[in-house]
Amino acid sequence: MGKKALILIDMINSYEHPDADILIPSVRKALPHIVRLLGRARNKGVPVIYVNDNFGEWRSHHGEIVASAMAGPRVELVRPVQPDGNSLFVVKARHSIFYETPLAYLLSQLDVDHVILCGQVTEQCVLYSALDAHIRHLRVTIPENAVAHIHKDLADAALLMMERNMQATITTAETVDL
């Protein structure tokens, strides 16, 4: 039996995109739960992996992505979840954290067979990532209060699909077993 990893999806974000105004209230609500879960994972030595969009900046690397978000207008949403020196970082270009990224290889190297997905957006990147984790035979946990959405109705449907179709464990950040 392998171990668990906490994966933060697209939390390093400048929030300068068309849906930002709709997304931000949900991020504000999820953020304290993500921060506490992140702290618990770090304290227990659980691998923390940031998988983040590169926002079409093909010459960027994780340091530039973090610096850009920290210089953006919503630094208060980024600072609390900023990567530390032990965090791992994978850059993605599409919705799924696995699509054409080295994440599957990294997880195998870490002997991870169970991923805890938090971040944004529930009905997009979290949903597609959960499906891709499921088809790779990884166990999936989604703390529903640690994921942010654009459209609540679609997020609720996505959580139900992840639970029923992908056998994901839907729980809260406070009850995630690390």
Secondary structure, 3 states (H helix, E strand, C coil): CCEEEEEEECCCCCCCCCCHHHHHHHHHHHHHHHHHHHHHHHHHCCCEEEEEECCCCCCCCHHHHHHHHHCCCCHHHHHHHCCCCCCEEEEECCCCCCCCCCHHHHHHHCCEEEEEEEEECHHHHHHHHHHHHHHCCCEEEEEHHHEECCCHHHHHHHHHHHHHHHCCEEECHHHCCC
